[in-house]
Amino acid sequence: GIAAIILGYADEVVDNAVIEQISRGNCFAINHELEVELAEELVNLIPCAEMVRYAKCGGEACSIAVRIARGATGRDRILFCGYHGWHDWYLAANLDAAGALNQHLFSGIEPIGVPQALSETSVPFPYGDVNALGELLDRYKGTVAAIIMEPCRTEHPPEGYLQAVRKLADEHDVVLIFDEVSTGFRHGVDGVQTVLGVVPDLAVFAKSISNGYPMGCVVGKRDVMESASRMFISSTYWSDTIGMRAALTTLREIRRRNVPQQLHQFGARLQQEINKVAADTGAPVECYGVEVHPSLRFSPADPADMQKISTLYVQEMAKRGCHGYPSFYLNAAQGEAEMQQTLAAAAEVFTILRETSESGDWDAKLECELRTDAFQRLVK
């Protein structure tokens, strides 16, 4: 459930709207008016949105977007950058080169059960490197259906980068898809497209669109989205009213409360205060990245101790009542009390990190196994 909460846990407004909707029914044999109401909301909000398709999660929505792009272009190959779920089209990248996905958020993902016939149908490219993307488009000229990418995650894109990606997509007649599952509605009430100044052909949303209730969608330009009408893309639960009511209410509350501004202000201050604590304690820690999703960067005396310092941080923050994942997905319910709790815990923990980094006596401090990439544990 990482990054699914944007208003706060158990938000009263959203939960009450969902409870009321449940009393009216949640799954019908014919289209419900909420399908139209939510679609109109999305089209009015998101720059690229002229048509809408629903889903229940981000990975599923990404797969729908990829299917639409392939159908619209008549091509098979996908170039991607970022994490886009668990489906075959994405994991197929590791059929060609073990570890091809390692630089895309989660490493150690094995393509077990993915047909070998999908080899070379999905190819990763590095974020921020326009030339690398251009070389792939030239190499696979005429066979690429889409470029799908996270427009940003923990750091701001290099200046002009996304504009250059947009230009390359146009030059090669390739569908540009923004995966906004994680970024959506945190940077702006309409996602990142206005903030970053680039409009894709399709965009994918989930997670915070409904404040934790299962819901996702694909939105996009009519000339691309209309091709979906010729495809079989359907599921019983994509239009259940619980997810749609949660999404519609959440989107309106994000706008009413001006949540993106809250997150930017809170995150900017959190970064500043965390870095002040690091400087005061002499800890080898830096808080960096986009304000709505700050992250920690560790610099132990011995670079080989990176996994140990990260593990010790998680362990000690947990002892002090703080979820110690080395990045922060903020929500609008967090306030001064949460800020002060985090900073007080960080002051104690950063002192421990500095002392242990200097002494190198990690084994004496660690009380648990070393952190490993989550998906590596799942595929052992």
C-alpha positions as CSV (number, residue, x, y, z in Angstrom):
1,G,0.0,0.0,0.0
2,I,3.0,2.4,-0.4
3,A,1.9,5.9,-1.5
4,A,-1.8,5.1,-1.6
5,I,-2.7,7.6,1.1
6,I,-2.7,11.3,0.2
7,L,-5.4,12.8,2.5
8,G,-4.5,10.8,5.6
9,Y,-5.5,7.4,7.0
10,A,-9.2,6.8,7.6
11,D,-10.1,10.2,6.1
12,E,-13.6,10.9,7.4
13,V,-14.9,12.6,4.3
14,V,-13.8,9.9,1.9
15,D,-14.8,7.0,4.3
16,N,-18.3,8.5,4.9
17,A,-18.9,8.9,1.2
18,V,-17.9,5.3,0.6
19,I,-20.1,4.0,3.4
20,E,-23.1,5.9,2.0
21,Q,-22.3,4.4,-1.5
22,I,-22.1,0.9,-0.1
23,S,-25.6,1.3,1.2
24,R,-26.8,2.0,-2.3
25,G,-25.0,-0.9,-4.0
26,N,-21.5,-1.3,-5.4
27,C,-21.7,-3.5,-8.5
28,F,-24.3,-3.3,-11.2
29,A,-24.9,-5.1,-14.5
30,I,-25.3,-1.8,-16.4
31,N,-23.2,1.4,-16.4
32,H,-23.5,3.5,-13.3
33,E,-23.7,7.3,-13.4
34,L,-20.5,7.5,-11.3
35,E,-18.6,6.2,-14.3
36,V,-19.6,9.3,-16.3
37,E,-19.2,11.7,-13.3
38,L,-15.7,10.5,-12.5
39,A,-14.7,10.5,-16.2
40,E,-15.8,14.1,-16.5
41,E,-13.8,15.1,-13.4
42,L,-10.7,13.5,-14.8
43,V,-11.1,15.1,-18.2
44,N,-11.6,18.5,-16.7
45,L,-8.5,18.1,-14.4
46,I,-5.8,16.3,-16.5
47,P,-4.3,18.0,-19.6
48,C,-4.0,14.9,-21.7
49,A,-7.4,13.4,-20.7
50,E,-10.0,13.3,-23.4
51,M,-11.2,9.8,-22.8
52,V,-11.0,7.5,-19.7
53,R,-10.7,3.7,-19.0
54,Y,-10.9,2.4,-15.4
55,A,-8.9,-0.2,-13.6
56,K,-8.3,-1.4,-10.0
57,C,-4.6,-0.8,-9.5
58,G,-1.6,0.8,-11.1
59,G,0.0,-2.3,-12.6
60,E,-3.2,-3.2,-14.3
61,A,-3.7,0.3,-15.6
62,C,-0.2,0.3,-17.1
63,S,-1.0,-3.0,-18.8
64,I,-4.2,-1.5,-20.3
65,A,-2.2,1.6,-21.5
66,V,0.4,-0.7,-23.1
67,R,-2.3,-2.7,-24.8
68,I,-4.0,0.5,-26.1
69,A,-0.7,1.8,-27.4
70,R,0.1,-1.4,-29.2
71,G,-3.4,-1.5,-30.7
72,A,-3.2,2.1,-31.8
73,T,0.2,1.7,-33.5
74,G,0.1,-1.9,-34.7
75,R,3.6,-2.4,-33.1
76,D,4.8,-4.6,-30.3
77,R,7.9,-3.2,-28.6
78,I,7.8,-1.0,-25.5
79,L,10.6,1.2,-24.2
80,F,10.2,2.0,-20.5
81,C,11.8,3.8,-17.6
82,G,10.7,3.2,-14.0
83,Y,8.6,0.7,-12.2
84,H,5.3,-0.3,-13.9
85,G,4.0,-3.4,-12.1
86,W,4.2,-7.2,-12.2
87,H,2.6,-8.1,-15.6
88,D,4.3,-10.1,-18.3
89,W,5.0,-7.2,-20.7
90,Y,7.1,-5.5,-18.0
91,L,9.0,-8.5,-16.5
92,A,9.8,-9.6,-20.1
93,A,12.7,-7.1,-19.9
94,N,14.6,-9.6,-17.7
95,L,14.3,-12.4,-20.3
96,D,16.9,-10.6,-22.4
97,A,19.3,-9.5,-19.7
98,A,19.3,-10.7,-16.1
99,G,19.0,-7.6,-14.0
100,A,17.6,-5.3,-16.7
101,L,15.1,-4.1,-14.2
102,N,17.6,-3.5,-11.4
103,Q,17.9,0.2,-11.9
104,H,14.1,0.6,-12.1
105,L,13.2,0.8,-8.4
106,F,13.1,-2.9,-7.6
107,S,15.9,-5.2,-8.2
108,G,16.0,-9.0,-8.2
109,I,12.7,-9.5,-10.1
110,E,12.9,-12.9,-11.8
111,P,10.8,-13.4,-15.0
112,I,9.6,-16.8,-13.8
113,G,6.5,-17.8,-15.7
114,V,6.9,-15.1,-18.3
115,P,6.9,-16.6,-21.9
116,Q,10.2,-16.6,-23.7
117,A,8.3,-15.5,-26.8
118,L,8.1,-12.0,-25.1
119,S,11.9,-11.6,-25.2
120,E,13.0,-8.2,-26.6
121,T,9.4,-6.8,-26.5
122,S,10.2,-4.6,-23.5
123,V,13.5,-2.6,-23.3
124,P,14.5,-0.3,-20.4
125,F,16.2,3.0,-20.9
126,P,18.0,5.2,-18.2
127,Y,16.2,8.2,-16.8
128,G,17.6,11.6,-17.8
129,D,19.6,10.3,-20.8
130,V,18.0,11.6,-23.9
131,N,20.7,10.2,-26.2
132,A,20.2,6.7,-24.8
133,L,16.5,6.8,-25.6
134,G,17.2,8.3,-29.1
135,E,19.6,5.4,-29.8
136,L,17.0,2.8,-28.8
137,L,14.4,4.5,-31.0
138,D,16.8,4.4,-33.9
139,R,17.8,0.8,-33.3
140,Y,14.2,-0.4,-33.2
141,K,12.9,2.1,-35.7
142,G,9.4,1.3,-36.8
143,T,8.8,-1.4,-34.2
144,V,8.2,0.7,-31.0
145,A,4.6,1.2,-29.9
146,A,5.2,3.3,-26.8
147,I,7.5,5.0,-24.4
148,I,6.2,4.5,-20.9
149,M,7.9,6.2,-18.0
150,E,7.5,7.8,-14.6
151,P,7.9,11.5,-15.3
152,C,9.6,11.8,-11.9
153,R,9.8,10.0,-8.6
154,T,12.3,11.1,-6.0
155,E,14.1,13.8,-7.9
156,H,13.2,16.6,-10.3
157,P,13.8,15.8,-14.0
158,P,16.9,17.4,-15.7
159,E,15.9,20.7,-17.4
160,G,14.5,20.1,-20.8
161,Y,14.6,16.3,-20.5
162,L,10.9,15.5,-20.7
163,Q,10.4,18.0,-23.5
164,A,13.1,16.2,-25.4
165,V,11.4,12.8,-24.7
166,R,8.1,14.3,-26.0
167,K,9.9,15.5,-29.2
168,L,11.5,12.1,-29.8
169,A,8.1,10.4,-29.4
170,D,6.6,12.7,-32.0
171,E,9.5,12.2,-34.4
172,H,9.2,8.4,-34.2
173,D,5.4,8.4,-34.1
174,V,5.4,6.6,-30.8
175,V,2.8,6.9,-28.0
176,L,4.2,8.6,-24.9
177,I,2.7,7.3,-21.7
178,F,3.3,8.9,-18.3
179,D,3.0,6.5,-15.3
180,E,1.6,8.8,-12.6
181,V,0.7,6.1,-10.2
182,S,3.1,7.4,-7.6
183,T,3.3,11.1,-8.6
184,G,-0.3,11.7,-9.4
185,F,-2.1,14.5,-7.5
186,R,0.9,15.1,-5.2
187,H,2.7,17.7,-7.3
188,G,-0.5,19.3,-8.5
189,V,-4.3,18.8,-8.5
190,D,-4.0,17.7,-12.1
191,G,-0.9,15.5,-11.7
192,V,2.5,16.5,-12.9
193,Q,1.7,17.5,-16.5
194,T,1.1,21.2,-15.9
195,V,3.9,21.4,-13.3
196,L,6.5,19.8,-15.6
197,G,5.1,21.4,-18.8
198,V,4.8,18.3,-20.9
199,V,1.6,16.6,-22.0
200,P,1.8,12.8,-22.9
201,D,-0.6,10.9,-25.1
202,L,-1.7,8.6,-22.3
203,A,-1.4,8.8,-18.5
204,V,-1.9,6.2,-15.8
205,F,-3.2,6.9,-12.3
206,A,-3.9,4.8,-9.2
207,K,-2.8,4.8,-5.5
208,S,-3.6,8.3,-4.2
209,I,-6.4,8.9,-6.7
210,S,-8.8,7.2,-4.1
211,N,-6.9,7.5,-0.8
212,G,-6.3,3.8,-0.3
213,Y,-9.4,2.3,-1.9
214,P,-8.7,0.1,-5.0
215,M,-9.0,2.3,-8.1
216,G,-7.0,3.2,-11.1
217,C,-7.5,4.6,-14.6
218,V,-5.9,5.3,-18.0
219,V,-6.6,8.7,-19.5
220,G,-5.5,10.0,-22.8
221,K,-6.0,11.7,-26.1
222,R,-9.0,10.7,-28.1
223,D,-7.0,9.6,-31.3
224,V,-5.1,7.0,-29.2
225,M,-7.8,6.0,-26.7
226,E,-10.4,5.4,-29.4
227,S,-8.5,2.3,-30.6
228,A,-9.5,0.6,-27.3
229,S,-13.1,0.4,-28.6
230,R,-11.8,-2.2,-31.1
231,M,-10.1,-4.3,-28.4
232,F,-11.3,-6.6,-25.6
233,I,-10.4,-4.7,-22.4
234,S,-13.0,-5.5,-19.7
235,S,-13.3,-6.6,-16.1
236,T,-16.3,-7.1,-13.7
237,Y,-14.9,-4.9,-11.0
238,W,-13.4,-2.0,-12.9
239,S,-16.6,0.0,-12.5
240,D,-17.6,-0.9,-9.0
241,T,-19.0,2.2,-7.3
242,I,-16.8,2.0,-4.1
243,G,-13.6,2.8,-5.9
244,M,-15.3,5.4,-8.1
245,R,-16.9,7.1,-5.2
246,A,-13.7,7.1,-3.3
247,A,-11.8,8.6,-6.3
248,L,-14.3,11.3,-7.0
249,T,-14.5,12.3,-3.4
250,T,-10.7,12.2,-3.0
251,L,-10.0,14.3,-6.1
252,R,-12.5,17.0,-4.9
253,E,-11.0,17.0,-1.4
254,I,-7.5,17.3,-2.9
255,R,-8.6,20.4,-4.7
256,R,-10.7,21.8,-1.8
257,R,-7.9,21.4,0.7
258,N,-5.1,22.4,-1.8
259,V,-3.3,19.3,-0.8
260,P,-0.3,19.6,-3.3
261,Q,0.6,23.0,-1.7
262,Q,0.4,21.4,1.8
263,L,2.7,18.6,0.8
264,H,5.2,20.9,-0.9
265,Q,5.4,23.1,2.1
266,F,5.6,20.3,4.6
267,G,8.1,18.3,2.6
268,A,10.3,21.4,2.0
269,R,10.4,22.1,5.7
270,L,11.0,18.4,6.5
271,Q,14.0,18.3,4.2
272,Q,15.4,21.5,5.7
273,E,15.0,20.3,9.3
274,I,16.3,16.8,8.6
275,N,19.4,18.2,7.0
276,K,19.9,20.5,10.0
277,V,19.7,17.5,12.3
278,A,22.2,15.7,10.2
279,A,24.6,18.7,10.3
280,D,24.1,19.1,14.1
281,T,24.8,15.4,14.8
282,G,27.5,15.0,12.1
283,A,25.7,12.1,10.6
284,P,26.5,10.9,7.1
285,V,22.9,11.5,6.0
286,E,21.3,13.9,3.4
287,C,17.6,14.5,2.8
288,Y,17.1,15.4,-0.9
289,G,14.7,15.2,-3.8
290,V,11.2,16.5,-4.7
291,E,9.5,18.2,-1.8
292,V,6.4,15.9,-1.9
293,H,8.6,12.8,-1.7
294,P,11.8,13.5,0.2
295,S,14.4,10.7,0.4
296,L,17.5,10.0,2.5
297,R,20.9,9.4,1.1
298,F,23.5,7.7,3.4
299,S,27.3,8.2,3.1
300,P,29.0,5.8,5.6
301,A,32.7,6.1,6.2
302,D,33.1,2.8,4.3
303,P,30.8,2.6,1.2
304,A,30.6,-1.1,1.7
305,D,28.5,-0.4,4.8
306,M,25.6,1.1,2.9
307,Q,23.2,-1.8,3.6
308,K,24.2,-1.8,7.2
309,I,23.6,1.9,7.8
310,S,20.3,1.8,6.0
311,T,19.2,-1.2,8.2
312,L,20.3,0.4,11.4
313,Y,18.4,3.5,10.5
314,V,15.2,1.5,9.9
315,Q,15.7,-0.4,13.1
316,E,16.3,2.6,15.4
317,M,13.5,4.7,13.9
318,A,11.1,1.9,14.4
319,K,12.1,1.7,18.1
320,R,11.0,5.4,18.3
321,G,7.7,4.9,16.7
322,C,8.6,6.1,13.2
323,H,8.2,4.1,10.0
324,G,11.9,4.2,9.0
325,Y,11.7,3.6,5.2
326,P,14.4,5.9,3.8
327,S,11.9,8.0,1.9
328,F,8.8,9.9,2.9
329,Y,5.4,9.6,1.2
330,L,3.7,12.5,2.8
331,N,-0.1,13.0,3.3
332,A,-2.2,16.0,4.2
333,A,-3.0,14.7,7.7
334,Q,0.6,15.1,8.9
335,G,1.3,18.2,10.9
336,E,3.5,19.7,13.5
337,A,3.2,16.7,15.9
338,E,4.4,14.3,13.3
339,M,7.1,16.7,12.2
340,Q,8.5,17.0,15.8
341,Q,8.2,13.2,16.5
342,T,10.2,12.5,13.3
343,L,12.9,15.1,14.1
344,A,13.3,14.0,17.7
345,A,13.7,10.4,16.6
346,A,16.1,11.5,13.8
347,A,18.3,13.4,16.3
348,E,18.8,10.3,18.4
349,V,19.2,7.9,15.5
350,F,21.5,10.1,13.4
351,T,23.9,10.2,16.4
352,I,23.9,6.4,16.5
353,L,24.6,6.3,12.8
354,R,27.5,8.7,13.1
355,E,29.1,6.9,16.0
356,T,28.7,3.5,14.3
357,S,29.9,4.7,11.0
358,E,33.1,6.0,12.6
359,S,33.7,2.9,14.8
360,G,32.6,0.4,12.1
361,D,31.0,-1.8,14.9
362,W,27.8,-2.5,13.0
363,D,27.3,-6.0,14.4
364,A,27.1,-4.7,17.9
365,K,24.2,-2.3,17.0
366,L,22.2,-4.4,14.5
367,E,19.5,-6.5,16.0
368,C,17.9,-7.8,12.8
369,E,18.9,-9.1,9.4
370,L,20.2,-6.7,6.8
371,R,17.6,-4.9,4.6
372,T,17.2,-6.6,1.2
373,D,15.2,-5.5,-1.8
374,A,11.6,-6.4,-1.1
375,F,11.1,-8.2,-4.4
376,Q,14.2,-10.3,-4.0
377,R,12.7,-11.9,-0.9
378,L,9.6,-12.7,-2.8
379,V,11.3,-14.5,-5.6
380,K,13.7,-16.7,-3.6
